[in-house]
Each structure stands twice: as structure tokens, then as C-alpha cells.
Amino acid sequence: MGIEDLVSKAKAAVDGNEEQVKDALDKAGEAVKSRTNDHQDSTVDSVIEKAKDYLDEQKK
């Protein structure tokens, strides 16, 4: 199984479930923030927002 196969499977899993994926990203971000220093919260939030933006771009 190559990287293309994994990417295809990931895209198929996300297709139509974007809101659920965004909720999962939020939960993962909160889990990371609870285990890291407070000054890293903005970095975690930035990464989560970029991931959500990427999901939105892929829907187009």
C-alpha cells in the first residue's frame, strides 16, 4: 500500500463528514493544550484552524 492509497482512503473517510472531522480536531486540540504549557495554546489553535481551512478548501 503506497502513500496514494492512504491519501485516497483518508479523503474517502472525510468526504461528507467534514463537521465531524472538525469536531474531532477541536477535541484533539483541547487534549494537546491540556498537556502542554499555556504559551503554546495559540500555536495549537493556529494549527487546528489551518487544518479546518484545508478541509474547507478540499470541498471546493
C-alpha positions as CSV (number, residue, x, y, z in Angstrom):
1,M,0.0,0.0,0.0
2,G,1.5,3.3,-1.1
3,I,1.0,6.8,0.1
4,E,-1.5,7.5,-2.7
5,D,-3.7,4.6,-1.3
6,L,-3.6,6.1,2.2
7,V,-4.4,9.6,0.9
8,S,-7.4,8.2,-1.1
9,K,-8.7,6.3,1.9
10,A,-8.4,9.3,4.2
11,K,-10.2,11.5,1.6
12,A,-13.0,8.9,1.3
13,A,-13.3,8.8,5.1
14,V,-13.6,12.6,5.4
15,D,-15.9,13.1,2.4
16,G,-19.3,14.1,3.7
17,N,-18.1,14.1,7.4
18,E,-16.3,17.4,7.5
19,E,-18.2,18.7,10.5
20,Q,-17.4,15.5,12.5
21,V,-13.7,15.8,11.5
22,K,-13.7,19.4,12.6
23,D,-15.2,18.4,16.0
24,A,-12.5,15.7,16.3
25,L,-9.8,18.3,15.5
26,D,-11.2,20.6,18.3
27,K,-11.2,17.7,20.8
28,A,-7.6,16.7,19.8
29,G,-6.5,20.3,20.1
30,E,-8.0,20.6,23.6
31,A,-6.3,17.3,24.6
32,V,-2.9,18.7,23.4
33,K,-3.4,22.0,25.1
34,S,-4.2,20.3,28.4
35,R,-0.8,18.5,28.3
36,T,1.3,21.5,27.1
37,N,2.3,24.9,28.5
38,D,-0.2,27.7,28.2
39,H,2.0,29.7,26.0
40,Q,1.7,27.0,23.3
41,D,-2.1,27.3,23.2
42,S,-2.0,29.9,20.4
43,T,0.2,27.6,18.2
44,V,-2.2,24.6,18.7
45,D,-5.2,26.8,17.9
46,S,-3.4,28.1,14.7
47,V,-2.7,24.5,13.6
48,I,-6.3,23.5,14.2
49,E,-7.6,26.4,12.2
50,K,-5.3,25.7,9.3
51,A,-6.4,22.1,9.3
52,K,-10.1,23.2,9.2
53,D,-9.3,25.7,6.4
54,Y,-7.6,22.9,4.4
55,L,-10.7,20.7,4.8
56,D,-12.9,23.6,3.5
57,E,-10.6,24.1,0.5
58,Q,-10.8,20.4,-0.3
59,K,-14.6,20.5,-0.6
60,K,-14.4,23.0,-3.5
